[in-house]
Amino acid sequence: MPLLLNLSAAPALDRLMAETDTQGLEWSLLGGTTGQTAWPVIAGIGSLAGAGESEISFAVNKKYLQALLSSQARAVIVTPEIDQACLQAGPGWSDRVRVLCNNPYLLYARLTQWFERALQPVPDACGSAIHATAVVSPNAELGEDVRIGPGCVVEDGARIGARTVLEAACIIGRNVVIGEDSLLHPRVTLYARVQIGARAILHSGVVLGADGFGFAPDHHQARGGWSKIAQFGRVVLGNDVEVGANTTIDRGALEDTVIGNDVKIDNQIMIGHNCRIGDHTAIAACVGIAGSTTIGQRCTLGGAAMFSGHLTVGDDVHISGGTAVTSDILKPGRYTGVFPYAEHADWQRNAAVLQQLAQIRRRVRSLEQGASSES
């Protein structure tokens, strides 16, 4: 991959580590430069196969041992166990520059945050924080160092926290509240009264606060007709929430739709009205959650999982991708409901058997009862 930073702006490894958030991590620097010369300059992060001589990479599993030994990365992040395996397997490994860490993947994540900050353009001190094409109500309240990009609209009563950035064409409705240090990528739409905590990241195309799917059968209008149920609740996001591109979260009908602290939501996800998502839950792409469903804390929902409405899923529940959840899950653990794929003809035969399971069950019970009576 191309280097992320020019070498003139890139830090030495020891400075990079000093400026990176390593809270909760145990780490140390090792390699041929220890106590002799300065640590190497690190200009970017790459995969083991793709990293170059000015980049750092990482490995989390011994199955990547050969890739690690042959990597051209200038420095690598490994566990002490992987380091010992490399010392035994690769001559000259002790001369490699490496970061020993108890959690290489988490350290990698923290390093990416450092590089992201380094890549952010420095705001023009002489330029306006509000683009000339933005429309901002005089009744909106903007915190210090708020930046509003071209084509944005900020309506009456909106409150935007300090250092928050609205990129191009964001729409901020009436009485919306956005916490400090948040980032809204282009074309985010926040309907009226949406509330977002601090340090949120909302990706392009996110829509928060649209009406939930609420209609009452109304045969007075026409046979099979529907009457709309007005939606009066809000969407409320906690702190440190990230929402992926083209994801939609509906406002509540009467009560609020609530997304807890540190919830991570992927792209193209639908969360219906009155749902509640607990703290630290992560939701992968294309999940659909019908209205009035409660998901607990620290859950993970695999891609394309589907949830019926009015369900309760407890804390520490992990749903495999593609699983359809149609009833409450209160016990922690992993749940999977995906029928394995097969060649189409085989799948048809298996499906035919599944349709007869109830009948087969009755016949087995009848046979068991007959055998019991004979004995």
N, C-alpha and C positions, 0 to 999 in steps of 0.2 A: 504494500500500500504506500502511497506517497507520504512523505514526512508531513506531520501536522504543523510544525513550527519551523521557521528559518533557524539555522544553527546559531546565528547571532543572538536569537531571542530564547533559545532553548536552555534549560537549567542543567547543571550537573546533577548526577543521580542523588547525591546526599542532600542537595538543596531541594530537589523535587520531593524527596521523602519528608523533609522537614516542613514543607509547605502543604503537604497532603494530610487530610484528616485520617489519622491512624488510630483514633479512639477505639478501644476494645481489641486491638490487634497486637500480637507479639511479632516483632520482626527484627532482623539484623542484616547488615551488609557484609558480604564476603566476596573474595575474588583476588585476582593477581595484583590489583592496584592497592590493596589494603596496606596502609602505612608507608606507601612509596610515592605515588603520584596522585594527582587529583582524580576523583571519580569521573567516569565518562559522561559526556553530554548526552542527554536523552531528549530527542526531538519529537517522539511520537510513540504510539502503541500499535503493535501488530500481532497477527497470529503467529504461531510457531513457524509455519511454512512461509509466511509472507513478510515477516519482520526483517528489516535491514540493519545495517551496522550502527545506526543512530537511534534504534527503537528498542523498547522493552516489550517482553512478552511474558506469558505465564503458562503454567501447567498445573492441573488439579488432580491428575490421575496417572498412575504408573503405566497405563496403557499407551500414554503419549511419550514414553521414554525415548524411543528411537527418533521421533520428531523433535524432541527436546535436544537430544545429543547432536542432531544435524542442523538445528536452527542457526540462522545467521544473526539472530537478535543480539544486540550489544549487551543486554542484561536480561535476566529471566527471574521470574518470581516462582518459587517452588516451596513445598513443605520440607521440613527436615528429613522426612522419610524418603521423599523423592530425591532429595540431594544425596543422601547416602546411597541410594540405588544407582544414581549417575556416577558417583565416585567409584563404585565397583565396576560399572559397565563401560565407562568411557575414559580412556587415558587423557590426561590433560584437563579433566573437568574442574579440578581444583583451581585452575587459572581463569575459569570463566567468572565473569562478574554476575552475582546473583543476589537476590533478596530472599532470605529465608523467612517464611511467614506461616503462621498457623492457619491462615485462611486466604490463600492466593486469589480466589475469585472475588472476595470482598475487597481486598486491596486493589485488585484490578478496577473494580467499580469506582473506588475512591480516586484512583489515578485518572480515570476518564473524566471525573468531575473537575479535577485540576486543569486538565487540558481544555475542557469546554470553557472554563472561565478565561483561560489564556487566549482562546480564540475569539472571545467576544470583542466586537469593535469598541474602541474607546469613544464615548459620546463626544460630539463636538461641543465644546464649552460655550462657543459663541452661537450655536444654533438653538432654535426653539425646541422645547420638549414636546410641543404639540405641532404636528404637521399642519401646513397651511390648508390642506384639504379636509382635515378632520372637523367634525361638527360636535362641539362640546357645550352642553347646556350651562348657562351661567349659574344654575342652581345645583350643579354637580360639585362634589367636594373631592379635590385631588390632593394626595399627600405629596411630600417632598420627593423630587426627582422622578416623578411619574413621567413616562414617555408614551406618547400616543401617535401611532403611525398614520400613514395616508389613508383617507377614506373611512376612518373610524367614525362611529356615532356614539356619543355618551349622552343619555337622556336625563331628564329632571330627577333630582334626588339621588343619583348614583354617587357612591362613595368608593374611591379607589385608593388603596393603601400605598404607603411610601415605597418608592423604587420599583413599582409594578410597571410592566411593559405591555402595551397593546400593539401588536403588529398590525399590518394593513387590513382594513375592511372589517374590523371587529365591531359588533353591535352590542352595546351595553344598555339594557332596558331600564325603565324607571325603577328607582329605589334599589337597584342592585348594589350589593356590598362585595368588594373584592379586597382580600387581605394584603398585607405588605409582601414585597419581594416575589410577586407572582408574575408568571409569563403566559400571555395569551398569544398563540401563533395566529397566522392570518385566517380570517373568516370564522372566528368563533362568535357564536350568537348566544347571548344570555338574555332570556325573557325577563319580564318585570319581576322584581323582588327576589331573584336568585341571590343566595349568600354563599360566598366562597371564603375559606380560611386563608391563612398565610402560606406562602411558598408553593402555591398551586402551579401546575403546568397543564395547560389545556392546548391540545394540538388542533391543527387545522380542521375545520368542519364540525367541531363539537357544537352540539345544541343542548343547552340546559334550560329546562323550564317550559318546554312545549306541553300542550294539553295531554293528559293521559287518555287512553282509549276507554272512554266512558259514555255509554249510550243506553237508554232504557227503551224496551220495545214499546212502540207507539202505533197501535193499529187504528187510531183515530185519524192519523194523517193519511195512511195508506196501508193496505195489507202488507205485512212484513216491514213496516216503517220503523224508524228509530227517532228518539228525541235526545238531543245532546245533554249531557250532564256537565254543567259548568265546573271548572277545576279551580279551587280557591287556595290550595296549599302552595308551598314553595319547594324548591330544591335547595338543600343545605349541604355544603361540603365542609368537612373538617380541615385541619391543617395538613400540609405535605401530601396532598392528593394529586395524582397525575391521571389525566383522562386522554385516551388515544384518539386518533383521527377518526372523524365521522361517527363518533359514539353519541348516542342520545340518552338523556335521562329526563323522564317526564316529571312535571310538578305533581304534587299530591292533589287528591280530590278535595279533601277537607283538612287532613293532617299533612305534614311535610314529608317529602321524600328525603331521606337522610343518608349521606355517605360519610362514614367515620374518618378518623385521622389515619393518615399514612396508607390509605387504600390506593391500590394501583390497578387501573382499568385500561385494557388494551384497546385496539382499534375495532370499529364496527360492532359495538356492543349496544344492546337495547336493554335499558332498565326501566321498568314500568312504574306507574304512579303508586305512591305510598310504600315503596320498598324501603328497607333499611339494611345497610351494609355495614358490618362491624369493622372496628379498627384493624389495620394491617392485613386485610384480605386482598388477594390478588386475583384478577379475573382476566383470562386469556381471550383472544379474539373470537368474535362472532357468537359469544354467549348471549342468550335471551332469557331475561328474568321477568316473568309476568307480574302484574300488580299485586301489591300487598304481601309480598314475600319478604321474609326476614332472613338474612344471612349473618351468621355469627362472626366472631373475631378470629383472625389468623386462619381463615379458610383459603383454599385455592380452588378455582373453578377452571377446569380445562377447556380448551377451545371448542366452540360449537356445542357446549352443554346447554340443555334447555330446562327451565324451571317452570312448572305450573304455578298458577297464582295462589295466594293465601297459604303459603307453606312456611314452615319454620325449619331452618337448618342451623344446628347448634355450632358452638365454637370448635375449632380445630378439625373441621370436616374437609376432606379433599376429594373433589369430584373429577374423575377421569374425563378426557375429551370425548365429546359426542354422547355423553350420558344424558338420558331423559329422566329428570327427577319429578315424580308425580305425587310424592307423599312426604311427610315430615321426616327429617333425619336428625335425631337428637344425640346419638352416640358418636364420639370422635372416631375418626378412622378414614380409610380410603374406600370410595364406592365407585363401582364401574358397572355400566349397563349397556355396553356396546357389543352387539352380536358380531362375531368375527366374519369378515368378508370371505367369499369363496367364489369359484367359477359359477356363472349364473345358473346353470342347470342344477348344480349341487345345492345352491342357495334355495332354489325353488322347491327341491325335494325336502330340504330341512324345514323350510317355512311351512310346507304342507303338514309335516309331522308336528310342528309346534301348534298348529291350529287344532290338532286332535289331542293335545295333552290332557285337557279336562276329561274327555271321553276315556282316554287310556287310564287316567287316574281312577275313574269310577270302576273300570273293569278290574284293575289291580286290587282295589279295596274289596270288591265283590269276591274275587278269588281268595284273598286273605281271610275274609270272613267265613267262606266255605271251608277252607282248610282248617280254620280254628274250630268250627263246629264239628268237623269229622274227628278231630283229636280229642 
